[in-house]
């Protein structure tokens, strides 16, 4: 399995466990934890980063910063 397939696998697992509307916590750049929910399914951004879009937060966030 190559890197794109592995990243897609990470997105697929996240999306299965945390569908749109699921409550999650995101850790922002300075360590602040924000309670939010999934706005759009996780995807690979730019061919290099698994990300998810969250309600009330601008931009996408790396999946490794999202806690269920």
N, CA, C and O atoms as a GROMACS GRO file, in nm:
protein
  272
    1UNK      N    1   0.085  -0.118   0.000
    1UNK     CA    2   0.000   0.000   0.000
    1UNK      C    3   0.089   0.124   0.000
    1UNK      O    4   0.183   0.134   0.078
    2UNK      N    5   0.058   0.216  -0.088
    2UNK     CA    6   0.135   0.340  -0.095
    2UNK      C    7   0.082   0.445   0.001
    2UNK      O    8  -0.018   0.424   0.070
    3UNK      N    9   0.150   0.556   0.004
    3UNK     CA   10   0.112   0.665   0.095
    3UNK      C   11  -0.028   0.719   0.066
    3UNK      O   12  -0.106   0.737   0.160
    4UNK      N   13  -0.066   0.747  -0.060
    4UNK     CA   14  -0.203   0.797  -0.082
    4UNK      C   15  -0.309   0.699  -0.033
    4UNK      O   16  -0.411   0.740   0.023
    5UNK      N   17  -0.286   0.571  -0.054
    5UNK     CA   18  -0.383   0.471  -0.010
    5UNK      C   19  -0.391   0.466   0.143
    5UNK      O   20  -0.499   0.451   0.200
    6UNK      N   21  -0.277   0.480   0.208
    6UNK     CA   22  -0.273   0.479   0.354
    6UNK      C   23  -0.348   0.600   0.410
    6UNK      O   24  -0.424   0.588   0.505
    7UNK      N   25  -0.326   0.718   0.349
    7UNK     CA   26  -0.397   0.838   0.395
    7UNK      C   27  -0.546   0.824   0.372
    7UNK      O   28  -0.626   0.866   0.456
    8UNK      N   29  -0.585   0.767   0.259
    8UNK     CA   30  -0.728   0.748   0.233
    8UNK      C   31  -0.786   0.651   0.335
    8UNK      O   32  -0.901   0.668   0.377
    9UNK      N   33  -0.710   0.551   0.374
    9UNK     CA   34  -0.754   0.458   0.476
    9UNK      C   35  -0.779   0.528   0.609
    9UNK      O   36  -0.877   0.498   0.678
   10UNK      N   37  -0.692   0.620   0.644
   10UNK     CA   38  -0.708   0.698   0.768
   10UNK      C   39  -0.839   0.778   0.761
   10UNK      O   40  -0.915   0.782   0.857
   11UNK      N   41  -0.863   0.841   0.646
   11UNK     CA   42  -0.986   0.919   0.628
   11UNK      C   43  -1.109   0.828   0.635
   11UNK      O   44  -1.208   0.862   0.700
   12UNK      N   45  -1.102   0.713   0.569
   12UNK     CA   46  -1.216   0.621   0.568
   12UNK      C   47  -1.252   0.573   0.708
   12UNK      O   48  -1.369   0.566   0.744
   13UNK      N   49  -1.150   0.540   0.788
   13UNK     CA   50  -1.175   0.494   0.925
   13UNK      C   51  -1.236   0.607   1.008
   13UNK      O   52  -1.332   0.586   1.082
   14UNK      N   53  -1.180   0.727   0.995
   14UNK     CA   54  -1.234   0.841   1.069
   14UNK      C   55  -1.381   0.863   1.032
   14UNK      O   56  -1.466   0.879   1.120
   15UNK      N   57  -1.410   0.864   0.901
   15UNK     CA   58  -1.546   0.891   0.855
   15UNK      C   59  -1.645   0.784   0.901
   15UNK      O   60  -1.760   0.814   0.930
   16UNK      N   61  -1.599   0.661   0.908
   16UNK     CA   62  -1.687   0.553   0.954
   16UNK      C   63  -1.721   0.568   1.102
   16UNK      O   64  -1.835   0.548   1.143
   17UNK      N   65  -1.620   0.605   1.180
   17UNK     CA   66  -1.639   0.618   1.325
   17UNK      C   67  -1.703   0.751   1.365
   17UNK      O   68  -1.770   0.760   1.468
   18UNK      N   69  -1.682   0.855   1.283
   18UNK     CA   70  -1.727   0.990   1.318
   18UNK      C   71  -1.796   1.056   1.199
   18UNK      O   72  -1.739   1.144   1.135
   19UNK      N   73  -1.918   1.013   1.169
   19UNK     CA   74  -1.989   1.073   1.055
   19UNK      C   75  -2.022   1.220   1.080
   19UNK      O   76  -2.009   1.270   1.191
   20UNK      N   77  -2.063   1.288   0.974
   20UNK     CA   78  -2.102   1.429   0.984
   20UNK      C   79  -2.201   1.445   1.099
   20UNK      O   80  -2.297   1.369   1.112
   21UNK      N   81  -2.176   1.547   1.182
   21UNK     CA   82  -2.259   1.574   1.298
   21UNK      C   83  -2.203   1.520   1.428
   21UNK      O   84  -2.249   1.558   1.536
   22UNK      N   85  -2.104   1.431   1.420
   22UNK     CA   86  -2.045   1.373   1.541
   22UNK      C   87  -1.969   1.479   1.621
   22UNK      O   88  -1.904   1.566   1.563
   23UNK      N   89  -1.978   1.470   1.752
   23UNK     CA   90  -1.904   1.561   1.840
   23UNK      C   91  -1.758   1.519   1.847
   23UNK      O   92  -1.726   1.401   1.860
   24UNK      N   93  -1.670   1.619   1.839
   24UNK     CA   94  -1.525   1.595   1.849
   24UNK      C   95  -1.461   1.713   1.920
   24UNK      O   96  -1.524   1.817   1.940
   25UNK      N   97  -1.337   1.697   1.957
   25UNK     CA   98  -1.255   1.804   2.013
   25UNK      C   99  -1.136   1.823   1.920
   25UNK      O  100  -1.074   1.726   1.877
   26UNK      N  101  -1.104   1.948   1.889
   26UNK     CA  102  -0.986   1.978   1.807
   26UNK      C  103  -0.886   2.052   1.894
   26UNK      O  104  -0.922   2.137   1.975
   27UNK      N  105  -0.759   2.019   1.876
   27UNK     CA  106  -0.651   2.088   1.945
   27UNK      C  107  -0.593   2.189   1.848
   27UNK      O  108  -0.532   2.152   1.747
   28UNK      N  109  -0.611   2.317   1.877
   28UNK     CA  110  -0.564   2.423   1.789
   28UNK      C  111  -0.413   2.444   1.805
   28UNK      O  112  -0.349   2.382   1.889
   29UNK      N  113  -0.358   2.533   1.723
   29UNK     CA  114  -0.213   2.553   1.716
   29UNK      C  115  -0.147   2.584   1.849
   29UNK      O  116  -0.036   2.536   1.874
   30UNK      N  117  -0.211   2.661   1.935
   30UNK     CA  118  -0.150   2.698   2.063
   30UNK      C  119  -0.193   2.606   2.177
   30UNK      O  120  -0.173   2.638   2.294
   31UNK      N  121  -0.253   2.491   2.142
   31UNK     CA  122  -0.290   2.393   2.242
   31UNK      C  123  -0.431   2.405   2.296
   31UNK      O  124  -0.474   2.322   2.376
   32UNK      N  125  -0.504   2.508   2.254
   32UNK     CA  126  -0.642   2.526   2.299
   32UNK      C  127  -0.728   2.410   2.247
   32UNK      O  128  -0.718   2.372   2.131
   33UNK      N  129  -0.812   2.356   2.335
   33UNK     CA  130  -0.905   2.249   2.295
   33UNK      C  131  -1.042   2.311   2.273
   33UNK      O  132  -1.094   2.385   2.358
   34UNK      N  133  -1.100   2.280   2.157
   34UNK     CA  134  -1.230   2.337   2.122
   34UNK      C  135  -1.326   2.222   2.091
   34UNK      O  136  -1.298   2.135   2.009
   35UNK      N  137  -1.442   2.225   2.160
   35UNK     CA  138  -1.548   2.127   2.135
   35UNK      C  139  -1.624   2.172   2.011
   35UNK      O  140  -1.663   2.288   2.001
   36UNK      N  141  -1.646   2.081   1.917
   36UNK     CA  142  -1.714   2.113   1.792
   36UNK      C  143  -1.776   1.985   1.736
   36UNK      O  144  -1.791   1.886   1.808
   37UNK      N  145  -1.811   1.988   1.610
   37UNK     CA  146  -1.863   1.867   1.545
   37UNK      C  147  -1.817   1.863   1.400
   37UNK      O  148  -1.775   1.964   1.343
   38UNK      N  149  -1.826   1.745   1.343
   38UNK     CA  150  -1.781   1.724   1.204
   38UNK      C  151  -1.880   1.792   1.110
   38UNK      O  152  -2.000   1.768   1.115
   39UNK      N  153  -1.827   1.878   1.023
   39UNK     CA  154  -1.909   1.950   0.925
   39UNK      C  155  -1.914   1.878   0.792
   39UNK      O  156  -2.021   1.864   0.732
   40UNK      N  157  -1.797   1.830   0.744
   40UNK     CA  158  -1.785   1.756   0.619
   40UNK      C  159  -1.694   1.636   0.643
   40UNK      O  160  -1.609   1.642   0.732
   41UNK      N  161  -1.710   1.530   0.567
   41UNK     CA  162  -1.624   1.412   0.586
   41UNK      C  163  -1.475   1.444   0.568
   41UNK      O  164  -1.437   1.537   0.497
   42UNK      N  165  -1.393   1.364   0.635
   42UNK     CA  166  -1.248   1.377   0.622
   42UNK      C  167  -1.206   1.346   0.478
   42UNK      O  168  -1.269   1.265   0.410
   43UNK      N  169  -1.100   1.412   0.433
   43UNK     CA  170  -1.048   1.393   0.298
   43UNK      C  171  -0.899   1.421   0.296
   43UNK      O  172  -0.842   1.470   0.393
   44UNK      N  173  -0.837   1.390   0.185
   44UNK     CA  174  -0.694   1.420   0.168
   44UNK      C  175  -0.685   1.556   0.100
   44UNK      O  176  -0.737   1.574  -0.010
   45UNK      N  177  -0.620   1.650   0.165
   45UNK     CA  178  -0.605   1.784   0.109
   45UNK      C  179  -0.471   1.797   0.037
   45UNK      O  180  -0.366   1.769   0.094
   46UNK      N  181  -0.477   1.839  -0.086
   46UNK     CA  182  -0.355   1.865  -0.162
   46UNK      C  183  -0.270   1.742  -0.188
   46UNK      O  184  -0.154   1.754  -0.225
   47UNK      N  185  -0.328   1.624  -0.169
   47UNK     CA  186  -0.253   1.502  -0.194
   47UNK      C  187  -0.153   1.467  -0.085
   47UNK      O  188  -0.072   1.376  -0.102
   48UNK      N  189  -0.157   1.540   0.029
   48UNK     CA  190  -0.054   1.516   0.131
   48UNK      C  191  -0.100   1.515   0.276
   48UNK      O  192  -0.024   1.476   0.364
   49UNK      N  193  -0.225   1.558   0.303
   49UNK     CA  194  -0.266   1.570   0.443
   49UNK      C  195  -0.410   1.525   0.465
   49UNK      O  196  -0.501   1.578   0.401
   50UNK      N  197  -0.432   1.426   0.553
   50UNK     CA  198  -0.569   1.392   0.589
   50UNK      C  199  -0.626   1.499   0.682
   50UNK      O  200  -0.570   1.527   0.788
   51UNK      N  201  -0.738   1.558   0.641
   51UNK     CA  202  -0.798   1.668   0.717
   51UNK      C  203  -0.948   1.646   0.731
   51UNK      O  204  -1.006   1.561   0.664
   52UNK      N  205  -1.009   1.725   0.821
   52UNK     CA  206  -1.154   1.724   0.838
   52UNK      C  207  -1.200   1.868   0.858
   52UNK      O  208  -1.128   1.951   0.912
   53UNK      N  209  -1.321   1.894   0.812
   53UNK     CA  210  -1.382   2.025   0.826
   53UNK      C  211  -1.476   2.021   0.946
   53UNK      O  212  -1.555   1.928   0.961
   54UNK      N  213  -1.467   2.124   1.033
   54UNK     CA  214  -1.540   2.125   1.158
   54UNK      C  215  -1.631   2.247   1.168
   54UNK      O  216  -1.599   2.353   1.113
   55UNK      N  217  -1.743   2.232   1.236
   55UNK     CA  218  -1.839   2.342   1.250
   55UNK      C  219  -1.783   2.452   1.339
   55UNK      O  220  -1.724   2.426   1.444
   56UNK      N  221  -1.804   2.577   1.294
   56UNK     CA  222  -1.766   2.693   1.373
   56UNK      C  223  -1.618   2.724   1.373
   56UNK      O  224  -1.573   2.814   1.445
   57UNK      N  225  -1.539   2.650   1.293
   57UNK     CA  226  -1.395   2.672   1.289
   57UNK      C  227  -1.356   2.690   1.143
   57UNK      O  228  -1.390   2.607   1.059
   58UNK      N  229  -1.285   2.796   1.114
   58UNK     CA  230  -1.244   2.825   0.977
   58UNK      C  231  -1.136   2.729   0.929
   58UNK      O  232  -1.042   2.698   1.003
   59UNK      N  233  -1.148   2.683   0.808
   59UNK     CA  234  -1.047   2.596   0.748
   59UNK      C  235  -1.060   2.452   0.795
   59UNK      O  236  -1.142   2.418   0.881
   60UNK      N  237  -0.976   2.369   0.736
   60UNK     CA  238  -0.973   2.227   0.771
   60UNK      C  239  -0.864   2.204   0.875
   60UNK      O  240  -0.770   2.282   0.888
   61UNK      N  241  -0.880   2.095   0.950
   61UNK     CA  242  -0.781   2.061   1.053
   61UNK      C  243  -0.729   1.920   1.033
   61UNK      O  244  -0.803   1.830   0.996
   62UNK      N  245  -0.600   1.903   1.058
   62UNK     CA  246  -0.536   1.772   1.045
   62UNK      C  247  -0.604   1.672   1.137
   62UNK      O  248  -0.635   1.702   1.252
   63UNK      N  249  -0.626   1.553   1.084
   63UNK     CA  250  -0.694   1.449   1.164
   63UNK      C  251  -0.617   1.415   1.292
   63UNK      O  252  -0.677   1.375   1.391
   64UNK      N  253  -0.485   1.430   1.289
   64UNK     CA  254  -0.410   1.396   1.410
   64UNK      C  255  -0.430   1.496   1.524
   64UNK      O  256  -0.378   1.476   1.634
   65UNK      N  257  -0.505   1.605   1.498
   65UNK     CA  258  -0.539   1.702   1.603
   65UNK      C  259  -0.684   1.691   1.649
   65UNK      O  260  -0.730   1.772   1.729
   66UNK      N  261  -0.755   1.591   1.598
   66UNK     CA  262  -0.896   1.576   1.631
   66UNK      C  263  -0.914   1.455   1.722
   66UNK      O  264  -0.866   1.346   1.692
   67UNK      N  265  -0.983   1.476   1.834
   67UNK     CA  266  -1.007   1.371   1.932
   67UNK      C  267  -1.157   1.346   1.938
   67UNK      O  268  -1.236   1.440   1.948
   68UNK      N  269  -1.193   1.221   1.934
   68UNK     CA  270  -1.336   1.187   1.942
   68UNK      C  271  -1.382   1.188   2.086
   68UNK      O  272  -1.499   1.162   2.113
   0.00000   0.00000   0.00000
